[in-house]
Amino acid sequence: MPYLKNLILGGHYHADFYSSSSSMASSAKIETLHILSLDLTKRPFASRGFAQFICKMSSLKSLTLGEGDEIFLHDDFYSSSSSMASSAKIETLNILSLDLTKRPSASRDLAQFICKMPRLKSLTLGEGDEVFLHDDFYSSSSSMASSAKVETLNIRNNEDLSERPSASRDLAQFICNMLHLKDLSLKGHIILLSLQIETLTISFVDVSVRPYASRDLAQFICKVPHLKNLSLGGQYHDDFYSTSSSIASSAKIKTLNIRYADVSERPYASRDLAQFICKMPHLTNLSLDGQHHDDFFSTSSSMASSAKIETLEIRSEDLHGRPSASRDLAQFICKMSHLKDLTLGRGSYMHRVSLHDDFYSTSSSMASSAKIETLYFHSWGLSELPCASRDLVQFICKMPHLKKLSLEGQYHDDFYSTWSSIASSAKIETLYFHSWGLSELPCASRDLAQFLCKMPHLKELTLHGQRHDDFYSTSSSMASSAKVLI
C-alpha cells in the first residue's frame, strides 16, 4: 500500500508476518505506528523481526508502544533495536505500558536504543498506564545521556523511586546531561535535578512530609539558569516555600502556574509563597488555582509594588466570608504597576472565584491606580448583592487603561443602573457580555441598552443571553448615539 501513512496494530501474528515486514520495511511509507497490544515474550525471531521493521522504515517518525494493554517483548527485540538504532528515523517515541523491572539486559538495551537514535526529539514514558524499569535502564541512560538528541521528555509513569537512590541519581544525571533537553514534565516522586531546562511541569507530587526533598526541589527551581516556564501541582513541605522565598531573586522564571494548591491552614507557607511570587525579578505571568491563608493576601498586598507580574489569572478561590483577604486581594491587584491582564474565575463551578463585598468596594476606591488593560471576570452570587454590583461597575468604569472587558455572570439591577449612569466615563473598546436572567427584568434590560449606547469608545461588542423586550426598544431609540451596532 503506497499511501499507507498511519498504522494501528493489535493482536497476534505468525512469525512470517514479522520476517516479511522486516524484509519489506524499506518500501513502507508508514509515518505513524501505534502498537496497542503485543505478546512476543517467548518469540525471539518475531521480536528481532519486529525491531528490524521499526528501524528500517525510512518514513517512520512516530512510534507508540502500548495503550491500555501491556507490551510483552523478548530480550532480542531490545538488543536488535539497540544495534540498529542509528538507522531509525523516529522523532517521537511514546512508551505507555511496559514492565522491565526484572530484566536488566532489556532495560540496558532500551536505554541504548533511546540514546542512539539520531532523530529522536520527543520521549514519553508512561501516560496514565504503568512503565516499570530496572535500575540498569537508569544507569545506562545516565552514561549515554550526552549522545541523546531528546528535546522534550515526559515522565508520566507512577514508578516509585523514593526508595531507589541509585536509580534516582542516575535519572537525575540522565536529565541533567542531555545537551538538547528543553522541556521536562515529571509526574510522581521528586528527584534532585540541575540542568538546562526551559520548561518544567511537576504534577501529582507529594513531598509534604519530606523537608529535605522539598528544600532541594526549591533550590533546583531557583538555580536552573534557563528555566522560564514552571507548572507546579502537588503537596509540599513548608521548607519548600521558605527556601523558595529566600532564593527567589536568583530564579529566571517568567511564567508560573500553581495548580490545586491548598495552604489555607498554613500561614507560614502562604506568606513564603507570596514572597516567592513578588520577589522573582522575571516573573510576568502567574496563574493560581487553590486555597490560600489570609496571610498570603496580606503579604501579597504589602509587596505588590515589587512584583513584575503583567498577566494574572486566579482560577479558583473562595473569599466570600473573608473580608480581610478580599480587601488585600483588591489592593494587590490595584497596586501592581505592571499588571495589564487580569482573569478572575474560569466559567465553571470547579473554577470559580467567590469574593466578599469588601473586594468590590476596595477595588472601586483604588481603581484609578490600576494599570489593567484587559479584564475577564466570571462572577458568582452578585445577583443578591446590590452594593457589590454597584462597586464592580465603578471599578470597571474608573480604570483609566481598561480597553477590553469580558463579563460572565448574573447581576443585581443596581449593576445595570449604575453602569448606565456612568457609562460615559468608561474607556472600554471591546466588550464581551454574557448574563442570564434578564428576560424577566425590564428595568435592567433598559439600563443595559443605555450603557451600551452611552459608552464613547466602544468599537466591538459581543452579547450572549436572553433579554427583555425593553432592551430592544431602548436600543432602537438610542441607536443614533451608539458607537457599535447592537
Stockholm file with secondary structure:
# STOCKHOLM 1.0

chainA/1-486         MPYLKNLILGGHYHADFYSSSSSMASSAKIETLHILSLDLTKRPFASRGFAQFICKMSSLKSLTLGEGDEIFLHDDFYSSSSSMASSAKIETLNILSLDLTKRPSASRDLAQFICKMPRLKSLTLGEGDEVFLHDDFYSSSSSMASSAKVETLNIRNNEDLSERPSASRDLAQFICNMLHLKDLSLKGHIILLSLQIETLTISFVDVSVRPYASRDLAQFICKVPHLKNLSLGGQYHDDFYSTSSSIASSAKIKTLNIRYADVSERPYASRDLAQFICKMPHLTNLSLDGQHHDDFFSTSSSMASSAKIETLEIRSEDLHGRPSASRDLAQFICKMSHLKDLTLGRGSYMHRVSLHDDFYSTSSSMASSAKIETLYFHSWGLSELPCASRDLVQFICKMPHLKKLSLEGQYHDDFYSTWSSIASSAKIETLYFHSWGLSELPCASRDLAQFLCKMPHLKELTLHGQRHDDFYSTSSSMASSAKVLI
#=GR chainA/1-486 SS CTTCCEEEEESCCCHHHHHHHHHHGGGCCCCEEEEEEEEETTCHHHHHHHHHHHHHCSSCCEEEECSSSCEEECHHHHHHHHHHGGGCCCCEEEECSEEETTCHHHHHHHHHHHHHCTTCCEEEECSSSCEEECHHHHHHHHHHGGGCCCSEEEECCCCCCTTCHHHHHHHHHHHHHCTTCCEEEEESSCCCCCSCCSEEEEEEEEETTCHHHHHHHHHHHHHCTTCCEEEEEEEECHHHHHHHHHTGGGCCCCEEEEEEEEETTCHHHHHHHHHHHHHCTTCCEEEEEEEECHHHHHHHHHTGGGCCCSEEEEEEEEETTCHHHHHHHHHHHHHCTTCCEEEECCSBTTBCEEECHHHHHHHHHHGGGCCCSEEEEECCSGGGCHHHHHHHHHHHHHCTTCCEEEEEECCCHHHHHHHHHHGGGCCCSEEEEEECSBTTCHHHHHHHHHHHHHCTTCCEEEEESCBCHHHHHHHHHTGGGCSSCC
#=GC SS_cons         CTTCCEEEEESCCCHHHHHHHHHHGGGCCCCEEEEEEEEETTCHHHHHHHHHHHHHCSSCCEEEECSSSCEEECHHHHHHHHHHGGGCCCCEEEECSEEETTCHHHHHHHHHHHHHCTTCCEEEECSSSCEEECHHHHHHHHHHGGGCCCSEEEECCCCCCTTCHHHHHHHHHHHHHCTTCCEEEEESSCCCCCSCCSEEEEEEEEETTCHHHHHHHHHHHHHCTTCCEEEEEEEECHHHHHHHHHTGGGCCCCEEEEEEEEETTCHHHHHHHHHHHHHCTTCCEEEEEEEECHHHHHHHHHTGGGCCCSEEEEEEEEETTCHHHHHHHHHHHHHCTTCCEEEECCSBTTBCEEECHHHHHHHHHHGGGCCCSEEEEECCSGGGCHHHHHHHHHHHHHCTTCCEEEEEECCCHHHHHHHHHHGGGCCCSEEEEEECSBTTCHHHHHHHHHHHHHCTTCCEEEEESCBCHHHHHHHHHTGGGCSSCC
//
